[in-house]
Amino acid sequence: MIITPLLVIFLIVVFVLLFLFLNTVDKRKWLSGLISLVLTPFVFFFMFYPFLNIISSYHHQKYFNSDAWKENPALRYEMIDNTIESDTLIGVSKERITSLLGKEEWLTWDETQKTHDTNKWNYGLGIEPGAFTTKKECVEITFKADKVISLKPYQEDITYENEKE
């Protein structure tokens, strides 16, 4: 385990909270301090840390990998930030995008022409982990003259097939 300033701060917070709680049970400060010192690692790793992971929306960032993109569609959200920042796909042809990402999952609806826009491909990126996640991640790839000009991430509501509207 790597000891970081944030870890130390969180451990101190847990220790102080335990000490204050145990001090209400018994007024002997030396005993409250000793018990708090022993219980701090357990409370931190079995209560505080899991709770922190549930409420935070942190996820690992990965570099773009075509095989991982195709094999694990639910984990694409880990690659998209780096892909957009590094302009990995900008200027790539439709044929190359098909070989890298696979066939488009759906096309954007063009309201003016009342048809699907073949220059705006969409891919699902999966659902970012977190207790309060209600949206799924997606990306829209826009083409001009059969070359990628932009990638736009967006979110959609999570819907299930058995839900009735």
HELIX and SHEET records of a PDB file:
HELIX    1   1 PRO A    5  VAL A   25  1                                  21    
HELIX    2   2 LYS A   29  VAL A   43  1                                  15    
HELIX    3   3 PHE A   44  PHE A   48  3                                   5    
HELIX    4   4 TYR A   49  ILE A   55  1                                   7    
HELIX    5   5 SER A   66  GLU A   71  1                                   6    
HELIX    6   6 PRO A   73  LEU A   75  5                                   3    
HELIX    7   7 TYR A   77  GLU A   85  1                                   9    
HELIX    8   8 LYS A   94  LEU A  101  1                                   8    
SHEET    1   A 4 TRP A 106  ASP A 110  0                                        
SHEET    2   A 4 THR A 115  GLY A 126 -1                                        
SHEET    3   A 4 LYS A 135  LYS A 144 -1                                        
SHEET    4   A 4 LYS A 147  ASP A 157 -1                                        
END                                                                             
